[in-house]
Amino acid sequence: MDLKIVNYGAGNIKSIQFAFQRLGVNAVLSDNPNEIMQADKVIFPGVGEASSAMKMLRESRLNQLIPRLKQPVLGICLGMQLMCNHTEEGNADGLGIFDVNIKRFSNAVKVPQMGWNTVKNLKSDLFNNISEGDYMYLVHSYYAENCKEAIATSNYEVEYASALQKDNFYGVQFHPEKSSKAGEQLLRNFLAL
């Protein structure tokens, strides 16, 4: 399987590569548009601050490439948020793949949300053999509002979309590569799409 991880300078790449290695797949880092276009599957990672990540995507022109991809694409954490319309983090416009905005948790709760939380209202083959109420690992201060493209929700101050899907695009707010058995199953399901 030709699996590419979009390399734009924002991402905890090693843990994602190790997670796929455990599944017998070599995930290769690339910023080459042709390589990314021809891959069987694409991972769009992200750790860091949204407006500077969008700036890096624009400078590399990958912001124009990603929405045109036809194969299954999985956005992880900030990667998922950048696939949305707009984020309050740095007041930045995203790629507009998912028709939803990213909001900041209020100061009424501990921010960032860091640790394990349950996923529920599971829809999509991405969650095959994952149960309602299974735990995933999250670290985030911003969240996608619950919307029609939500394929999983979690609750922290509000019910929010912890996973999104539109056509061949998938996004997860949690880190499957750090989410034990359930996260590994999700990556296996992504490979099987």
Wavefront OBJ file of the C-alpha trace (Angstrom):
o trace
v 0.000 0.000 0.000
v 1.241 3.469 -0.934
v 0.468 5.560 2.161
v 1.660 9.173 2.249
v 1.726 11.577 5.191
v 1.429 15.200 4.062
v 4.621 16.963 5.143
v 4.034 20.675 5.720
v 5.986 21.156 8.930
v 3.134 20.668 11.437
v 2.776 17.223 12.865
v 3.860 14.586 15.305
v 4.884 12.350 12.424
v 6.984 9.685 14.165
v 4.185 8.289 16.347
v 1.901 8.051 13.278
v 4.609 6.256 11.280
v 5.236 3.820 14.165
v 1.495 3.101 14.488
v 1.258 2.133 10.803
v 4.526 0.187 11.039
v 2.877 -1.978 13.711
v 0.151 -2.682 11.107
v 2.780 -3.639 8.524
v 2.471 -0.480 6.402
v 5.256 1.991 5.650
v 3.832 5.536 5.881
v 6.092 7.879 3.890
v 6.384 11.601 4.556
v 5.972 13.705 1.396
v 5.433 17.295 0.260
v 5.572 16.266 -3.420
v 2.160 16.947 -5.036
v 2.544 14.136 -7.606
v 3.468 11.563 -4.953
v 0.548 12.645 -2.779
v -1.896 12.596 -5.721
v -0.844 9.060 -6.671
v -0.905 7.573 -3.148
v -3.535 4.948 -2.253
v -4.275 6.725 1.024
v -3.228 10.059 2.557
v -2.767 11.135 6.183
v -3.075 14.864 6.905
v -1.551 15.323 10.391
v -1.256 18.410 12.517
v 0.086 19.571 15.849
v 0.534 23.242 16.670
v -1.269 26.497 15.955
v -3.869 26.747 13.192
v -3.056 30.080 11.524
v 0.674 29.317 11.237
v -0.116 25.801 9.944
v -2.402 27.322 7.271
v 0.401 29.748 6.351
v 2.775 26.785 5.823
v 0.138 25.017 3.693
v -0.324 28.131 1.521
v 3.447 28.625 1.093
v 3.824 25.029 -0.123
v 0.594 25.290 -2.188
v -0.611 22.100 -0.515
v -3.744 24.048 0.489
v -4.798 23.813 -3.182
v -3.897 20.131 -3.529
v -5.561 18.582 -0.469
v -9.211 19.473 -1.295
v -8.747 17.974 -4.800
v -7.590 14.545 -3.602
v -9.824 11.631 -4.660
v -8.439 8.801 -2.470
v -9.303 8.329 1.226
v -7.742 11.159 3.279
v -7.554 11.108 7.092
v -7.024 14.382 8.947
v -5.760 13.944 12.512
v -6.193 16.539 15.307
v -5.191 19.945 13.872
v -5.270 18.297 10.430
v -9.002 17.684 10.864
v -9.557 21.252 12.108
v -7.745 22.723 9.086
v -10.131 20.777 6.819
v -13.035 22.854 8.231
v -14.297 26.294 7.127
v -12.826 28.560 9.803
v -11.103 28.338 13.178
v -11.108 30.760 16.092
v -7.449 29.816 16.653
v -5.613 32.714 15.018
v -8.902 33.641 13.266
v -7.902 31.551 10.229
v -9.846 30.244 7.256
v -9.390 26.521 6.675
v -9.617 24.341 3.570
v -13.441 24.326 3.591
v -13.795 20.576 3.038
v -16.070 20.129 6.077
v -18.865 22.669 6.425
v -18.281 23.435 10.090
v -16.363 25.961 12.201
v -13.811 25.398 14.960
v -14.508 27.039 18.336
v -12.474 27.368 21.523
v -13.587 25.677 24.746
v -14.561 28.291 27.329
v -12.508 28.962 30.451
v -15.237 27.200 32.463
v -13.339 23.955 31.773
v -9.666 23.008 31.920
v -8.098 23.872 28.553
v -6.661 22.022 26.740
v -8.775 18.904 27.163
v -5.982 16.412 27.676
v -6.431 12.690 28.139
v -9.005 10.008 27.413
v -12.597 10.640 26.399
v -15.353 8.460 24.981
v -16.624 8.491 21.401
v -20.303 7.901 20.685
v -22.929 8.251 17.933
v -20.555 6.275 15.729
v -21.357 6.196 12.012
v -19.148 5.166 9.062
v -16.919 2.184 8.287
v -14.095 4.101 9.976
v -15.582 2.842 13.279
v -16.044 -0.845 12.348
v -15.345 -3.046 15.406
v -15.137 0.018 17.672
v -17.847 0.248 20.328
v -20.020 3.120 21.489
v -18.248 4.557 24.525
v -14.745 3.360 23.607
v -12.016 5.742 24.766
v -9.730 7.772 22.496
v -6.803 10.021 23.480
v -7.193 13.780 22.928
v -5.163 16.957 23.427
v -7.004 20.053 22.173
v -8.256 23.517 23.102
v -10.488 23.921 20.028
v -13.295 21.713 18.743
v -15.506 21.207 15.697
v -19.130 22.032 16.401
v -21.539 19.117 16.167
v -22.830 19.095 12.576
v -24.352 16.919 9.853
v -20.899 15.660 8.809
v -20.163 14.322 12.331
v -19.524 10.560 12.375
v -18.660 10.527 16.107
v -19.231 12.897 19.002
v -17.585 13.428 22.383
v -18.575 15.576 25.307
v -16.410 18.139 27.071
v -18.369 21.200 28.204
v -20.391 20.753 24.972
v -21.160 17.860 22.659
v -18.784 18.289 19.732
v -17.822 16.410 16.565
v -14.854 14.187 17.432
v -14.863 12.725 13.886
v -16.102 14.030 10.535
v -16.662 12.578 7.077
v -17.543 14.001 3.690
v -17.050 11.876 0.566
v -13.449 10.523 0.650
v -12.401 12.899 3.458
v -12.296 11.778 7.080
v -11.161 13.701 10.131
v -10.615 12.722 13.755
v -9.993 15.115 16.628
v -8.380 12.391 18.737
v -4.989 10.784 18.143
v -5.628 7.226 16.919
v -1.885 6.538 17.008
v -1.980 7.107 20.805
v -5.403 5.554 21.473
v -4.479 1.948 22.268
v -6.588 -0.861 20.725
v -9.511 1.306 19.560
v -7.159 3.741 17.832
v -5.252 0.924 16.171
v -8.561 -0.539 14.954
v -9.489 2.852 13.456
v -6.198 3.005 11.535
v -6.772 -0.571 10.346
v -10.286 0.455 9.198
v -8.845 3.446 7.334
v -6.418 1.174 5.512
v -9.334 -1.100 4.547
v -11.522 1.713 3.091
l 1 2 3 4 5 6 7 8 9 10 11 12 13 14 15 16 17 18 19 20 21 22 23 24 25 26 27 28 29 30 31 32 33 34 35 36 37 38 39 40 41 42 43 44 45 46 47 48 49 50 51 52 53 54 55 56 57 58 59 60 61 62 63 64 65 66 67 68 69 70 71 72 73 74 75 76 77 78 79 80 81 82 83 84 85 86 87 88 89 90 91 92 93 94 95 96 97 98 99 100 101 102 103 104 105 106 107 108 109 110 111 112 113 114 115 116 117 118 119 120 121 122 123 124 125 126 127 128 129 130 131 132 133 134 135 136 137 138 139 140 141 142 143 144 145 146 147 148 149 150 151 152 153 154 155 156 157 158 159 160 161 162 163 164 165 166 167 168 169 170 171 172 173 174 175 176 177 178 179 180 181 182 183 184 185 186 187 188 189 190 191 192 193
